[in-house]
């Protein structure tokens, strides 16, 4: 008589039994908030002012190409606002319910909804782009460069760095493909450290578990924000493999990298850097990574097969 459950348990024990240690840690980082702006807006302080509360926390930036979204038609159909756009030669239409008492007005090539009290409203640009993106598979952000700005104790944000950024200027001078523009995605990495711990009762070595838990917690509470920003940047560069980056594309992870020395010292086995936003107005992609709203750059920092517990032996 066959016992499939027993066979399944045997396979699980055999698989996890290949691991060297019963306790393994992964340092996990994720983007907490973001801001998207056209590249030319970095010189416009007035335009940036409403977003500075977010921008000041953004130390990671991605430079990329996004398609130009051109508004071609605005109409009011009874209580519905209909907007038509052209993206890379294709037509798309989205709609919004018009609040009671408001109607469509046009003034000096600018459209808005207004009521009898003179109040003016209009959908937010990010919301419009999200809706167009939901209708089209063409709203993509091609990652061309990943960088960081931190300074002394986080005193520099992404805009501070981008104002005098040679690579951004190089990308601009090289020329953008027809129908596209240069867009910046600024990311704020979560302010608190977190680790993911694997506890494996089938591992070869069981006696050092307590010490390994302690070393993981030590790293958790002693990893600085500057270290997290550097590790997050390096992981994204290795993941997206952007055209204009040089450092980390082929060298991360490595025992030779200064930013990883403490991870090796505390014996972490993996690094994870995530970008996961439902409301992102485009999907990120590169020549190495397919388009998606969600990205998890996951890397084992040890070459030994029996240390790769988080992403498969």
N, C-alpha and C positions, 0 to 999 in steps of 0.2 A: 504494500500500500504506500502511495506517495504522500509525503507531508510537505506541501508547498510552503507553509509558514516556517517550518524548520529549515528548509532550504534557503528561504529568504533571510532568516536570521544568520545562517552560516555565511551567506554572501556579505552581509553587513559587517559581521565580525572580521571576515577576511579582508574586506576593504579598509576598515578603520584600523585594523591590526598592522597595516603597513606604516602607520604614522610613528614617528620617533618619540614624540612627547605627548603626555596626556593633556597638557594645558598649552594652548597656542593663542596668541593675541594678534588682532589686526587693528591698526590705527585707522579710524574711519572719520572722514571729513565730508561735509556737504555744503552747498551754497544755500544760504538762508534767505537772501533777497537779491534783487537784481535791478538794473536800470539799462534801457536801450536808448541810444541816441545816434543820430547821423554824425559822421566824423566831423563835419564842418561846425557842429554845434559846440565843440569844446572851446571855441573862441568867443562864444556868446554868453556872457555871464548872466544876462537878464533871462535868457531862455533856460539856463541851467538852474537858476535860483529855486524854482519850485521843487526840484529833485535833489537838492544838496543834502538833505537829511539822510537820504539813502546813499548818495554818491560818496559822502564822507566816510562811510563804512566799507566802501568797495576797494579792495586792494588787488583784485584780480581783474584783468581785462582781456577780452577776445576781440581781435580785429578781423572783420570778414566782409564778404560780399553778400548783399541781399538784393532781390529784384525791386525795381522801382514800381510802386503802386500808384497809378495815376487815376484820380477821380475824373470820370468823364460825364457823369450825369447825376443830378439831384432832383427828385420829384416827390411831391406829396400826393398820395392816393388815398383819399378819405382820411382815415386816422393812422395811416402807415407812411413812414419815411422810407423811400427806396433810393439806395445809393448804388451806382454802377461804376465799376473800375476796370482798368485794363492793366494786365500783368503779363509781360513778355508776349504781347500780341494776342492774348486771350481775354475774353470778357467775363466778368463776374458780377453778380448782383447780391446785395445783402439788404436787409430791411430792419426797421425798428418801429415799435409802436409809438405814436406821438401822444404825449400826455395831454389830458383834457385841458382845453383853453389855449394850447399852443398851436402855432401854424408856421409854415415855412416862409422865410424871408430871404432875400438876396440883396446884398449891399456891397458895391465895389468888388465884385467877383468873390465875395465871401458869403456862404450860406449859413443860416442858423435858424433855430426855432425860437419864437418869441410869443409871449402872451400879452394881454391887454395892459398889464402893469409894467411892461417894458423889460421883463426878465428874459434873458437870452440863455439858451442851453444848446449843447451839441455833444454827440457821442465822443468819448475819449479816443485819441489816436490809437492807443494800444488795443482798445476793445475793437475798434474797426479792423485793425490788422489781424487780430485773433479770428474774427468772423470771416474775413477774406481768406485767411490761412485754412480755416475749416472747410471752405468751399474749394480750395485749390491745393494741389500738391506742389506748386511752384514756389511757395513762400518758404524758402530755405536760407539758412545762414551758413555760408561756406567758410569754415574757420581757416584763416590764413596766418594768424599769429596769436600766440598766448603769452601774456606777460604779467608782471606784478609790480606794485609800488607799495612800499611800506614805510621806509624812513625810520626815524628815531621814535620808538614806542608807537608806531602806527600813525605818525604825523603826516605822512604823504598818502594821498588817495590816487586812484587810477587817473583822474583828470590831471593832477599835478604832473604825473609822468608823461602823459600823452601830449601835453602842450609843447614838449620839446623832444618828441619821439622820432628818431631817425628812421626807424622801420616803417612807421605810419607814413612818413613823407616819401619813403622809397616805394611803398605800395601805391600811393597816390600818383607818383611820377611814372610808375610803370604803366599806369592806365587801367581802368576798370572795364570789364567786358560790357558791350552794348546792352542796355536795359537793366543795368545793375548800378548800385551805389555802395560806398564803403560805410559800414555800420559798426558801431561799438556795442558790445555787451559787457557791462560792468557787473562783477559778482562780489557779494559780501559772504565770506566764509563764516560758518557758525562760530560764535564766540567761545563755546565751551568744548573741551576735549571729550572724545568718547572712544571707547575701544569695544571691539566685538571679541568675545572670548569663546573658544571652542574647548569643551571638556570631553575627553575621549577615554572611556574606560577600557578600550581594547589596545591602546598604544603600547609600544615596546617598553617605554620608560614611565614608571608611575611614581617613583619615590621623590621626584623634585617638584611635584605639583604646587606645594605651598610656596616655595621660593619663586616659582615662575609666576604665580598669581601676584605675589608682592612686587616683582620686577615690572610686571605689566601696569600695576596701579601706580608705581613710582613714575613710570614714563607718562601715564595718563595725566597725573597732576603736575608734572614738571615740563611738559612740552609747551613751549612758549607760542604766542600767536605768530611771531615772526617765523618760527620753524614750521608751523602749520601752513602758512601762506606759501613758503618755499616748497614744501612737499606737495601741496595742492597744485601749484603751478607746474612742477616737474611731472607729476602724474598726468595732467591734462596734455602737456606737450608730447609725452610719450604715447598717449592714447590717440590724439587727433593727428599727430605727426604733421604739423602745419608747414606749409611751403617756406615761410620766411623765418622760422625758428632754426637755430643751430644747436644750442646746448640742450642736453637731455633727450633728444630724439632717439639717439642710439646708445646712450650711456646710462639711462635710468631703467631699472634700479641697478646699482653697482656698489660694491664694497669700497670703491675708490671715491665715491661722492661724499663730500663733507656733510651735506644736509641729512644723509642717512646714517651717519656714524652713531648717533645716540639711539636710533632704532635698532641697529645691530647690537649695541652695547646692552640695551634692555631686552634684546632677543625677541623683538617683534618678528612675525613671519610675513605680514602682508600690509599693504597700504591701499586704502580705498578713497577715491575722490569722486563725489557725485554731483550731477546737475539734474535736478528733477523738479520742474515747474509745470503744472497743468496749464497755466495761463501764459506761458512763453509765446510771443507772437510769431514765432517761426521755429522750424526744426533745425537743429545743428547737424552739420555733416562735414566731412572732409574726404579726400581721396582714399583714406584708410578706414573711415567709419560711415556706415549708412545713416541716412537722415532719421532723426528721432527727437522727441521732446525730452526723453530721459536718457541720461548717459551715466555709466558707472565705470570709472577707470580703476581697474583692480589689478594689482601687481603683487606677486610673490617676490620677496626680496632675497630669498635663499634659492640657490640652484638645486639643492638636494631634493629629490623626489619625495622623501619622507617628511619634508617640512611644508609641503604644499597642501595644507589641510582645508583651506577655505575655498579653493577653486578647483579641487579635484586632484587626486594623486596620479 
